[in-house]
């Protein structure tokens, strides 16, 4: 019996697939080498949040997107470029958390919004450092922050 179990374990280990890792850095097109969060969009792109913006990887190349929101007055407002949380929801909206705020990004139109513009009544404390974003089975978005608690 011991021989059979040992032989079975050995055959599983021998057949295990070797993992291959490739390292990507700013030399490969990342905006910055410190990556804080990762998500994948419905189109299959990989998205990375760094200290210097949002990075999209198509399997070969990186593209960088900076959070800038055009206000109704026509003035552009810059937001924190340190992306700390990412989530692509069921409706393919990219939720982007930073060290100071929460934003929505529409990758197909390259448009940034604050959630209040899309969801009237939505409130999250100003200067909230967003640590995690997820969605439950009922479509509710959950946002955790470093000091201000949990929002839904």
DATA-V16130 format. One record per helix or strand. SS is the DSSP state (H for helix, E for strand). FROM is the first residue (numbers start at 1). LEN is the number of residues. If there is no record, write none. Layout:
SS&FROM&LEN ; SS&FROM&LEN
This chain:
H&2&14 ; H&26&3 ; E&35&6 ; E&46&5 ; E&53&5 ; E&62&4 ; E&68&3 ; E&76&3 ; E&83&6 ; E&94&5 ; E&102&5 ; E&111&4 ; H&115&4 ; E&130&6 ; E&141&5 ; E&150&2
